[in-house]
Structures are given as structure tokens and as C-alpha cells.
Amino acid sequence: MEVKTSLLDNMIGVGDMVLLEVLTEDSFIENLRKRFDHNEIYTYIGSVVISMNPYRPLPIYTPEKVEEYRNRNFYELSPHIFALADEAYRSLRDQDKDQCILITGESGAGKTEASKLVMSYVAAVCGKGQEVNKVKEQLLQSNPVLEAFGNAKTVRNDNSSRFGKYMDIEFDFKGDPLGGVISNYLLEKSRVVKQPRGERNFHIFYQLLSGASDDTLKRLKLDRDFSKYNYLSLDSAAVNGLDDAANFRTVRNAMQIVGFMEDEVQSVLELVAAVLKLGNIEFKPESRSNGTDESRIKDKNDLKEMCELLGIEQSVLERAFSYRTVEAKMEKVATTLNVAQAYYARDALAKNLYSRLFTWLVSRINESIKAQAKTRHKVMGVLDIYGFEIFEDNSFEQFIINYCNEKLQQIFIELTLREEQEEYIREGIEWTNIEYFNNAIICDLIENNQNGILAMLDEECLRPGTVTDETFLDKLNTICAEHQHFESRLSKNSKFLNDHSLPHSCFRIQHYAGKVLYRVEGFVDKNNDLLYRDLSQAMYKANHSLIKQLFPEGNPAKVNLKRPPTAGSQFKASVGTLMRNLQTKNPNYIRCIKPNDKKASHVFTESLVRHQSRYLGLMENVRVRRAGYAFRQPYESCLERYKMLCKRTWPHWKGPAREGVEVLMGELPVPAEEYSYGRSKIFIRNPRTLFFLEERRRQCLQELATLIQKIYRGWKWRTYFLRLKKSQIVVSAWYRRYAQQKKYDKIKSSTIVMQSYIRGWQARKLLRRLKYQKRCEEAVTTITAYWHGTQARMELRRLKQEVRNKHAVTVIWAYWLGTKARRELRRLKEEARRKHAVAVIWAYWQGLKVRREYRKYFRANAGRKIYEFTIQRIMQKYFLSLKSSMPSKSPIDKNWPARPYLFLDAVHTELRRIFHLWRCKKYRSQFTEEKKAVYEEKLEASKLFKDKKALYPSSVSQPFKGDYLEIRKNPKYQKLNSAVEEKVLLADVVNKINRANGKGTARIFLLTKKNFVLADQKTGQVKASVPLPDLTSVSVSTQSDGFFALRLKEGSASAVKGDFLLSSEHLIEIITKLHRIGATAADREQIDIDISDEFLVQFKQDKVCVKFVQGVAKNGNSVSCKRKNNRLLEVSVPTKA
């Protein structure tokens, strides 16, 4: 029998609140407490999951748990968030139903962690593969980036989401993720400039100052000391359990995985640093001559550093902080700002800058994680949005947040009732209408287009004249006074006139979660969310690459006098879009509850949990589920679980599952009105009936366990006896075999001994006979050998005597010839000695005569004359020897005769230099004008690329031809030749690289003195003609590839389609000619040559990074270009062996 687990097995309390026998609020809370005390943090209400925050790690999210809940029925195992995630994923994959998972609860209840668990589970159970794993990693790594910029430490939660997030994860037909889209709602940007006591600003500020390197901080002009920045609260800068430095490294790594380029990351950090610098700008009052007050910046150092970070002129931003320009029709009026208005402008700029940066981050992440395929996708949405908030001081932000929760509660009730009703109708069960509180009246109070609070707030903001928070409250008191869910002391309804818990400057709304008191102060300003146009235009003038994108309204060419939409109307539209999106999907709910306000484990505060269960409407949800039937179960599961209660269904039922359940229920003492049969499920009305079935099942299982034990013990001992019997037979057989084998071995041994003795006697007898024969044969051989030896020795002695006689004659003759030769030698030596003596005597005599003759000419200056004569002779000999050993006239010949004397070293070196110059001049005199130009280009190429690009050495030996296509002679290019009027300096075939796939398309490249032309290779049609003044720079890599990027001037007509990324075998010649043309032209700047392994190329509106890496050659030795993502082309250059 296959035994399956269920949420009914080993229950602690009740796993599904629908099964509470006595349903009261106390029993509901007590059940939550009992399960929480036993670490059971998940409880069901039908298909809704209640999640209690344990405030500590639990071992229930391991890979083994993931496999345990994978492809299992929702009620098959104990309650878990993985069960809901698996149910949603399988419904999406198998039934092609779009899903959404709504995670709600107040701050600190664990919503963010719940969304992470859902995404990690889906990532673990879906398909595998390189691309799939990359998509999953990008989806998961988007969380750390958004948490760093959108989460902060609050009094209730150390990692509180201060924005709402809705992520649509897109899947293909197999259930593999393809990408996603993130929507964000209402970032709490007021936190940038001010934080309540005990809370922090957004995490990224602290992470940057704690985790960035010293070089990065120096480049951003920041200091690690938090106290130096006015926008950072100091009382809670350090948070237990949060390592800001490690989290910064995690964020940097996550941004890299998601697909952020390094320059984009640097731009984002510069904007974060600019916000910190902006908070340090302070103002002082200054009176003007006309009596009006204006503001001036106290210390301009922070302003200067901020302007350097953003590339803004300091004077432009300083004026924007001091003056405000108001435009009305065709008139412009500039008014001065006092200190309060200057501080308001500063904070408004900081909030807008950070808010727009966050919106850009979400858009940039969406660009990286969006699905590339154009086919229809299955979608799973995950909504992680702020919960209902009731603080001591509630303002505009809490009003907007609570409005969103009202809408979510409304759609929750509607979808839950609709799901319940659809199941009853689908199963053929009679449906009974359920009375419940419909909060549509509260939603209408807030969002009604005529008399709603948001509509009146917008109307008040747009009204001319003096507009204050008090005038807005007066309008509410006039229009909403009779509304049953609106309370104010100044309204027409007199019953609140003496309510001292309701201040005069406040109004109270009775939400579904309870009454909330809102302070009206700041409603108008926060709804307006105005940023002075002067500041927008100042931001647009920045040279920073990202700032212009964030402030498009600052473009003077696109001035729009129309008032921008208010924050309330924008949020109302976003919530409407979200509600319509959710209604098209199958909903799944996770209700998060925090057990205490101390963030402590094992602490259950009953009053806090009771309050949350009330405003989450959990009791109402249970009543909706129990209104008809408390429990329902498919016939197959019911029969499998309870079939042992009936003899006819045990152990196997042969017919349909429904008939088996009918037989089973018919034989049990259960009244017929306690259950009903649907088409595929049985519905049980009262939980008491279900507990009765469970008790009977428990008793039957005990009896079955006893029976199984008895049968097992009998089988075990019978098996033991049979094993003993079989063992005895085997042992006997083995022993008999052993005894017979021993007897056989003994007989065999005796026989072998006898055979060996007989064979030995026969062998010895044969050996004696053979030895006798051998001795006789050896005796004959020995006698013969001795006779032959005697004869040979006699013959040898005769031959030796003859040889000795001949040798004696030869020796005597040799001695005689030697004697004669020695006598002749002595005679010749004596004659030579006599001749030499005569010559020596004659030389001495001649010398004596010469000395006597010249002695009269040599007196005191004899030494100098001898020295000069000697030097003259040496120099004469040196020049004559140099003449005979001169090297060749080739300029590359480095040979030169050796220096004969040390004192000639300088002369020797100078003569070598003069000779080299002379032969270089002779060599140059042979050049034609064309050859001179070629060598000048070669020399230019050497200056540009020598020791900088690996391709250069191979180009040295190749002549620069220029016109490789012979375009003037080739009739194929006659049409193209007529289109180009100037002289063609270079004509070659290049490959134009496609950004989409990295593949090349053949194009003809023509270069003249005024422009370059790209034409189709087959037709000769001109595709692009670019004037050389529009070309600003050329980018190449340091490696041996032929890729180069022609970067065009921004704003020029040629730059509409972006830069050109080309590859050519004659890259060195092309770039050299381009550089020479720019250097010789007086009407334009010289073209820059950028040599780097990573550079940016502008393709239409997007910048793409081209990165060169060393790789292994796959197809021969060719260079390959591959698109890695939307912003990265990777060129793999084969390494040389």
C-alpha cells in the first residue's frame, strides 16, 4: 500500500483554518499561536497562505524541501509557501493559465523575503540550460539592486521596501523563463531628504560610503564619515546584522550580472554622490536694495564638487537656486528665492534626482531581462507592495499606500468570492449568497472622479489663487461631510465637534482595516511634487551622460507650459493599470503577519496579530470558504485516504472513484446532509465530520498496523527457518564433496609417485648408454684434432722464418737512406747560417751609415718629428685599410671595420656616421615622388601603431597599394566611379558589422580627400557617404584583428544611424590614410586614433560596448564577433601559437 502524507497528518493545531470546528477570532488567533510556537509559520485558508515572520532562519527552505514539494498536490503536504509557488507554476505550465501571486502585509511582516522565496523556488524547479540559467540569474540578481536603492531601515523593519514592486516573469511553452518586466510604484522619495527618528536613508548611501574603495570615494569626492552628510541620519547609521560593505560588493556584482556597463555603474554612483553633496549645500539670507530677501549659498565647495561630478557650470546651478523664472504666455518673470524657498528647491531637486534615477534603474533592468522572443509568453506576476500603514503621524504617503491596500482588498474579496462561486458551479453544487463587507464605498470616497478625495486634491492644486492645506481640508469638510466613512471636527456632521482625539488640522477615514487619522499638512505640496523649471533646465545643460535622460523637460527646444500630472493622479492611474492586470490572471495570495514589534523570535504578541488579522480580512476569508462546505477533496484522493474504513473498498476498488466514495460514505454513520457529491469532488459541510473520518482512519490504521506486524513476523520467521534448512543442505553437500576430493587426491598422489620412480629408472638407463656412445665419438674427434694441429704448427714456423729474412733486408736499407738524408740536411743548414750572417752585417752597416748621414738634421725637435712622422704613417695606413674594407651602400647594413688604435675612437665613430648619412642620401636620391609618399605613409603608420597594435608587424612588409579594386579601370564599378567626383585615394572591400548578430556584410570602402563612401559590393549602389569633417575619431583594439570603429560627430546629419563598425585586412593602411588626410587639412581638426580593447560604439540611440578577448581558434584562425546582450559585442581573437 502506498502511503501519502497530508496536511491532516500529525497536525499541530489546524493546518487549514477552514477546518476550525469552532470559528471565532479567539480560536483563530490561538491556532496561529500554537503553530507559531512549534515553528509552523505557514497556515492555509483554503488556497490562501498565511505567513508568520519567524525573525530567524529556519531549515525549511533547503533543496531537499524544494524537491519534496515539487509536482505535489497543494493539500498533499503540510502548509508551505513552496506549495503555493508549485501550484501556481504548474497551473501556468500545464494549463496555460497566467498567474499572479499577491503578497500583502504591513512593514516587517516578511513580504520581500516571501517574494524572494517564490522566485527562488520557481528558478529551482524550471528547466536548466546555459541561456535559461542566465535568465534565472538575472531575474534573481535584480532583487539586490532594487533593494539597495529602494529599501531602508525603519522602526519596524531593517530592510523595509519603500516602494511597490510588481514583476511579470515570462515563460515559454516548456515552462522555462524567458525574461521579465518590473513595475515600480510610489518610491518614498521624501526619505531622501528627511528620515524619522530611529530610521535610515536608503541603503545605497551607507553601502557606498562603507564598501567603495578609497580610489572610488576619491573620484566621487566623498568621505567615509556619515556625519559629514546632512541627508544621512546618525542615530541609526549602523544596523545589527547588516554589513553595508559586503552588501555593496553584492550590489556591484549583481549589476554586472544583470547587464550594467561599467560606465553606467560609474554614472549611477556619481548621481548618488551628487545627492549627498546636494544635502550639504546651505543658504544664508541677504537683503536687496528694494527690501526683498534673497538667498545666497554659504560654502560653495560642495556645490563646486557636485557640479564637477555632473558636468554642470557652477554659475548656472547657483542661479537656479537663487531665482525662479515664471512663464505666462509670451512673458518671462524672474523672481528671487528666499532661504526657505531655496531649501525647498534644493530638497525638491534631491528627491526628483533620486526618484528619476530609481525609475531609470528599473527601466535599465527591464531592458536587460526582457524576453527576446516575439511569440506569446505565459506570465507569472509577483506583487510585493507595502502593507497597510497606521502611524502616529500619517501624511500623504500613508494615504496613498492605504488607498492601494483598499484596492487590493477589494480585488481580493471579489476574486475569492468569484473563485468560490465558480468552483460550486463547476461541481454542480448549489451556491448560497454570502454577506460580506464590500469596501467599494471606501475606494469610491478616495478615487471618485467628481467628489473623491484625490479629485478634490488635484482640483485644489490646479485652482488659481492662494492654495493651502487648510483650503483643501475645508473643501473636504464641505463635500465629504455626510459620508459615513469620513470624519472631521470641522465638517457639517456635528457628532465629531467634541471628539478631542480628532485634531482640527486632520481628517479620519474608516478603512476596512480600521480608522486612520491623516494630518493634512503637506498634502498639497506632496501632491504637486513641483520642480522649478530653472533647475530642470540647469540639469539638462549637464555634460553627464545620464542627467540629460533624467530631465528631458529641461530641453529649451521642447518647453511645455502645460502643468505636469500630480503625484496622486499618477499613482491612481498606476493602481488602475495594476488592478486591470491582476484581474486577467489567476490569483494566488500570501498574507504576511509579523508576530511582534520587537523583531524577536519566539515572541507572539496577541493584540498585534489580532489587529493584522482584522485589517487583512482573514476571518472574513475563512467565513467565505466555510459558507457552503468547509472541506472539499477530489474523489481519487478521498478514496485513497479513507478506503480502509469500508471492507468493499479495501484494499483496492475496481470501479470509478466516485462510486467507491459513495459506497464508502454509505456504510459510514455520517448523515447525508453533512456531505454532497460534486462532479469531481466530495464536499463536506462540517469540520466535525472530517475529524470523525480522521479518527476512524487513525483507528483502522492502528488495526492494520497490528495485522501487518503479525503477518510480517510470521513471514520473517518462516523465511529464517527456510534459510537455515537451505544452509544445512548446502553445508552437507559441500562436506561430502570435500571428503571425496581428499580421497581422490590421496590416490592420485600415490599413483604419481610410482610413475615417477619407474620413469626415473628408465631415464637413468638410457642416459648411461648415451654417455658411452658420446665418449667414443669424442675420442676419435680429439685424435684427429691433435694431428691436424701438429701439421699446422709446422707450416706456421716455416712461413715465419721467410718473413723474418725479408724484414731484415728492408730495415738495413732504411737505415742507410736516413744516414744520407741527415748528412745533406746538416750541409744545407750550415750554408743558410752563413748567408744570414752576411745579410745582418750588411743591414747594420747600412743603418750606421744612415744614422751618421742624418744625425746632423736631428737635434732638440727630433722626438716631435719622429712622432708626427709616425702618426702620419699610421693615419695613412688606417685610411688605406679603411678604403679596402668599406661596407656596402645599403642603409640597413650595420657592419663597420674594427678600430685599429684606441686614440682613433672619436674619428672612427664620426666617419661611420658621415658614411651612413652619405649612403642614406644616395639611397634617397633614387626615390620617385610616388615611392616617397609610400614611405612617408609607412613612417606615419609606424608612429601610430608600432608597439601599440599586434597587427602592425605583419603590415610592414606589405606595400600600401591604395586602390585594391582598380576602380578606374574595372567596368564593374563604372556606376560607382561616376558617383565619386574626387580622386579615390583608397578602394577596398570591408565588412560592415551588424549589431544584432555580430555578422559582417561586404561593402566597398572608398576614401577621398573630402569624404569616405560605403557602397554595395554587388550593385555598386552608394549606401553611405560621410564628409570627413563629421568623423571625430577611430577606435581599434591592441590585438591582431582587423576591426575598427568610425565614430561620427554627435548631432551631424551623418550620425543619424550611428557610428560604423567595420573590419578589413588593410586596417593599418586605411587608418593611416585617414589620419594623414586629417593632418594635412587646414579646415578641420586632426582625427583621433583610440587604441583600446574595449570601446563604445553608438548604434542609433543605443551605445554598445565592443570588447576584444583572446580566444581559441574554431574555424581556422578567423576572428569571430558574437552578440552577448543588448549592449555588448564580444570579438574573439585567436591566440597565436
C-alpha angles and dihedrals in degrees: 000000000000110000117205126194122234140184085255092062117094091350120190102208108324120324092203117043089211087072095060104126094207108036111203132133090251093052089046093053092042091054090052090049094049093050093043092053089056094048092256097137097166125074131169132229096189103295094346117100121216110204121196115201106237093192089220137068116272126196093237100098100063124130087255090059090050090055091045093058096037114118092352128136115264094244095035096092136030115289114286139153087238089063091058092044091050092048091051093046094048092047089052095045101040104027098033092233118149110234137204128192113206113202113189137166139110126290112294095022093112103258095142092049090048091054090049091051092050092050093045091050093050089047090051098050101040124085129298132229139113096273094039092050090049091053092047091049092050092049092049094043092054087074098067091050095050092042091053093052100031106033130076142173113266133176089262102039135023091211104032118169107233093191137047118250130196117180124191109202111200122212134187125232091278093055095253116140116251100179142296148239124225125205120192127202131203108336108210092241094165085075088070092071102026136023129188118248112284094022135099138222119252115310096245094070093057093039092053094050093044103039108030119101121253090251091053092049091047090051090049091045092236136138127215093232109103091200092070093070123074094203093061119081113225103197092074104020092125118055124194111245094017117107102192094185094053091043090054090056089048091052092049091050092046092051089052092050093047089054108261114155118232092247090051091053090049091050091051092050090049090055091049089050090048091056090053091048090047091059091057094058108107130186135215128200122251127183122226127214092256091058098255122128122236134177132243130189113254102207116017096192095093090044090052093050091047091051090050090052093050099034094240126144107251094223092054094055093041090056091048088057092050104040138039123204117212118196122202117175104307098344130092122199122188117206128184122244121228121218095272092049091047091053089048090051091048093050092043090053092048092049093046093045093052095040093051090045089054091049089050090051091054091048091047092050090048089053090056099042100038116119113262097204117089096211124106113283134206110238134211114187123202116196116198106173135157116275130232110301127206113173133166088254112034119185140168093303093056090046092055093043093050090047089056090050090050089056091047091049090050093052090043093057093043095048094042093051091043092050091048093048093046091053092051091049092044091052094043095244119146111257121224119201113245124218112224139153110270110205093195088107090061092047089050090051089058105034106029108133093223110031102010121126092241092049091051091047090053091046091052092048091052096043115109118236130039111346121186138158088256092058089050091051090049090055091050091050090052100046105028099038095108096045110115093221097047122083131183134153092225096050124106090255102097097198091084096048092097097036101118091184087069111070120211094246093053141071129201130218123197101224125187087258095050141283118318125194113216123198107219094210111116096013095116096044094046092047092049092048089186124187114190112248090230090063092047091051091046090053091049090056090061119116089218112119095225103039095068090056092051096051107039091150088067091072105115090210091060103043110165116194091190112112112250118243116272123252091247095052091046092051092045090054091047092050090048091052090047092050092050090049093050093049091060092058137066106258127228119184133212114183110198120205128183113216097209144003094237096073086234128144122238091022118121116185105196097197093051093048091046091052092050094047089053098051091041088055093230095150090051089051091053091049091051091052093045097042092098112008124358097209136027130179136175114259093242093054093043093050092046092052101042105026092109090068091073128051091213093058097039127127098353132004113210101195135060116314094240093056089049091053091047090052090046095050091043092061095045121086093246119129113244093234090063093071142028134200119236127186095270104001142050115231119212116200104199127040087220088070091052092049089049089055091047092050092049089047091051091052092047091049090054091051091046090048090054091049092047090050091051094048091044094051091049091049091046095054094041088052089049092051093047090049091052092049093049090047092053091052091049092049092050092049092049092049094050090049090050094051094049091046091053091050092048091048091053094051091045091051093052092049092050092052093053092047091050093053094050093046090049093053091049092048094050091051092051090046093056091052094049093048091055091051091049093051091054092051092047092053093057091047092051095052092049091049094052091052093049090048093054092052093048093051092052092052090047093055091052093051094048091055091054092050093051092054093052093048094053091058091050094051094050092052092049093052091052094051091049093053091052092050094050092051091053091048093054090051093052093048092053092050091050093051091054093051092049093051090054091051093049093049090049092050092051090050093050091049091051091052093049093049091050090049097049099034090092091059096052119073130130097340096050094108094053093048091048089050093049091046090050093048091048091051091047093049090046090051091045094053093045091051090046090052092054095047102043115145124237123285093246111120091220094056106106097183119119131168118264119261110256099197131030095228089060093062097107093042091047092052094045092049089051091052094047091048091050092050091047095051091044089054091048090049093050093048088066093060124106121218092257092051090049090054091050092052092047089054090049090051090049090050090052091054092049103042112015110123088356105077126037092216093063100081091057091052096054094081094044115089118229104246098173100195102057093163097049086228095179093055102034110091089203090073097042092116092049091045091056091050092058112068101180127071112279110237095181134013120180142141114254134176118243108213117228113222094211098063108001093244124136131237120204114247134171111241116205123183125195132166092266107034147353124240133206115201137175111267095218103040101023090228114155110246099178137003115191125186111231093235087066090058110091105171147349122226124203135163129247093241135086096270127113098228120127134166122218105209116203130209113269113249095020121127091244092057096064093101093035134241127330122247108196139166128208140168089227096052094136093054094045095051092042092054091046091051093047092050090051092047094052096044114093096194098063142039123266115266113251119230112212114194111190138129091232126041139150125249122195111228107185104296098347132076115220125196115226109205125188118208135175112252144167116268111251104171103033110293097317123141112241128205120202133180109234098179141330092293105032134072113182119203113199112206115194115240115240115245 
